[in-house]
Amino acid sequence: MENNVTLFEPELVFTGIEVEDKEKCIVKMVDLLDKRGVLEDKQVFLDTVMEREAIMSTGIGREIALPHGRSELVSTVRSVVFLLDKGIDFQAVDDEPVKLVVLTASPISESHVYMLMLKHLTNYLRQTSNRMNLFEEKDSNHLYKILRGIENEVNKELNNK
């Protein structure tokens, strides 16, 4: 029997977002996860993400940041995606402003699902043409469809185990 996970929802994928800085971006994203019922305690999860950022920025370079938090106070793996109008300082490893932010919440028990998502997302974004096409995207629904392709790859791998 196939067991498919949902990592992305159209209601959590946004283009043309404007945020002032890294902290406001993360707060806004955590708030959206909370409104979707993914978090049992918004503040505890926000603290988890911010503590992770304080250790080392999740700005991985190439204008991409992948903040995340794992907690038993998260009901299911879910990501919020912001494609920003203007890049923001995320203290990225290459010191470049970040345009794409994918914040993922994961229950500790589903860390393997998060790791698979991270693997497939970074493989996709590693290809310059994919990244450039994604950065040019203006339509949230089209961006969601791209992300669903990544989600499908995760589900294929989960179901082949």
C-alpha positions as CSV (number, residue, x, y, z in Angstrom):
1,M,0.0,0.0,0.0
2,E,1.3,3.4,-0.9
3,N,1.7,5.9,1.9
4,N,2.0,9.4,0.5
5,V,3.1,12.5,2.5
6,T,2.0,16.0,1.9
7,L,4.9,18.4,2.3
8,F,3.5,21.5,0.5
9,E,0.0,23.0,0.4
10,P,-1.1,25.8,-2.0
11,E,-2.2,27.8,1.0
12,L,1.5,27.9,2.2
13,V,3.2,28.8,-1.1
14,F,3.7,32.5,-1.8
15,T,5.4,34.6,-4.5
16,G,6.0,38.3,-4.4
17,I,6.4,38.4,-0.6
18,E,8.0,41.4,1.0
19,V,9.6,41.1,4.4
20,E,12.1,43.4,6.1
21,D,14.5,40.9,7.6
22,K,15.2,37.3,8.5
23,E,13.5,37.4,11.8
24,K,10.3,38.9,10.5
25,C,10.3,36.4,7.7
26,I,10.6,33.4,10.0
27,V,7.9,34.8,12.4
28,K,5.5,35.3,9.5
29,M,6.1,31.8,8.2
30,V,5.7,30.2,11.6
31,D,2.4,32.1,12.0
32,L,1.2,30.7,8.8
33,L,2.0,27.1,9.9
34,D,0.2,27.8,13.2
35,K,-2.9,29.0,11.4
36,R,-2.9,25.8,9.3
37,G,-3.0,23.8,12.5
38,V,0.5,22.2,12.1
39,L,1.8,23.5,15.4
40,E,0.7,22.7,18.9
41,D,2.7,25.6,20.4
42,K,3.7,28.4,18.1
43,Q,6.1,30.1,20.5
44,V,8.0,26.9,21.3
45,F,8.4,26.1,17.6
46,L,9.5,29.6,16.8
47,D,12.1,29.4,19.6
48,T,13.3,26.1,18.2
49,V,13.8,27.6,14.7
50,M,15.4,30.8,16.0
51,E,17.8,28.7,18.3
52,R,18.8,26.7,15.2
53,E,19.5,29.9,13.2
54,A,21.6,31.3,16.1
55,I,23.8,28.2,15.9
56,M,24.3,28.6,12.2
57,S,22.3,30.3,9.4
58,T,20.2,28.0,7.2
59,G,21.0,30.4,4.3
60,I,22.7,27.7,2.2
61,G,23.9,30.1,-0.6
62,R,22.6,30.7,-4.1
63,E,19.9,33.0,-2.7
64,I,18.3,30.1,-0.8
65,A,17.4,29.6,2.9
66,L,16.0,26.4,4.4
67,P,15.1,27.2,8.0
68,H,13.6,24.3,9.9
69,G,12.6,23.0,13.3
70,R,11.9,19.5,14.7
71,S,9.6,19.2,17.6
72,E,7.1,16.8,19.1
73,L,4.8,19.9,19.1
74,V,4.5,19.6,15.3
75,S,1.7,17.4,14.0
76,T,3.0,16.7,10.5
77,V,5.9,17.6,8.2
78,R,4.9,20.8,6.4
79,S,6.7,23.6,4.6
80,V,5.9,27.3,4.0
81,V,7.5,28.7,0.9
82,F,8.2,32.4,0.3
83,L,9.6,33.6,-3.0
84,L,10.6,37.2,-2.0
85,D,10.3,40.2,-4.2
86,K,13.6,41.5,-2.9
87,G,16.4,39.5,-1.3
88,I,17.0,39.8,2.4
89,D,20.1,39.3,4.6
90,F,19.9,35.8,6.0
91,Q,23.6,35.6,7.0
92,A,23.9,33.0,4.2
93,V,27.2,31.1,3.8
94,D,27.9,33.1,0.6
95,D,26.8,36.4,2.1
96,E,24.3,36.9,-0.8
97,P,20.8,38.1,-0.1
98,V,18.2,35.3,0.0
99,K,15.2,35.2,-2.4
100,L,13.7,31.8,-1.7
101,V,12.9,30.7,1.9
102,V,11.5,27.2,2.6
103,L,10.7,26.8,6.3
104,T,9.9,23.3,7.3
105,A,8.3,22.0,10.5
106,S,8.7,18.3,11.3
107,P,7.8,16.1,14.2
108,I,10.9,14.4,15.6
109,S,9.4,11.0,14.7
110,E,9.3,12.0,11.0
111,S,12.8,13.3,10.6
112,H,13.5,10.8,7.8
113,V,10.7,12.4,5.7
114,Y,12.2,15.9,6.3
115,M,15.6,14.6,5.3
116,L,14.3,13.1,2.1
117,M,12.5,16.4,1.2
118,L,15.7,18.3,1.9
119,K,17.6,15.9,-0.4
120,H,15.2,16.2,-3.3
121,L,14.7,20.0,-2.9
122,T,18.4,20.7,-2.8
123,N,19.0,18.4,-5.8
124,Y,16.4,20.3,-7.7
125,L,17.8,23.7,-6.7
126,R,21.4,22.7,-7.4
127,Q,20.6,22.9,-11.1
128,T,21.0,26.5,-12.2
129,S,18.2,26.4,-14.8
130,N,15.7,25.1,-12.2
131,R,16.8,27.7,-9.7
132,M,16.6,30.6,-12.3
133,N,13.1,29.5,-13.5
134,L,11.9,29.2,-10.0
135,F,13.2,32.7,-9.0
136,E,11.4,34.2,-12.0
137,E,8.1,32.6,-11.0
138,K,5.3,35.2,-10.3
139,D,2.4,32.7,-9.9
140,S,2.0,31.0,-6.5
141,N,0.0,28.1,-8.1
142,H,2.7,27.4,-10.6
143,L,5.4,27.5,-7.9
144,Y,3.2,25.0,-5.9
145,K,3.1,22.7,-8.9
146,I,6.9,22.7,-9.1
147,L,7.1,21.9,-5.4
148,R,4.6,19.1,-5.9
149,G,7.0,17.5,-8.3
150,I,9.6,17.5,-5.6
151,E,7.0,16.0,-3.2
152,N,6.3,13.3,-5.7
153,E,10.0,12.3,-5.8
154,V,10.0,12.1,-2.0
155,N,6.9,9.8,-2.1
156,K,8.4,7.6,-4.7
157,E,11.5,7.1,-2.6
158,L,9.4,6.5,0.6
159,N,7.3,3.9,-1.2
160,N,10.3,2.1,-2.6
161,K,11.6,1.2,0.8
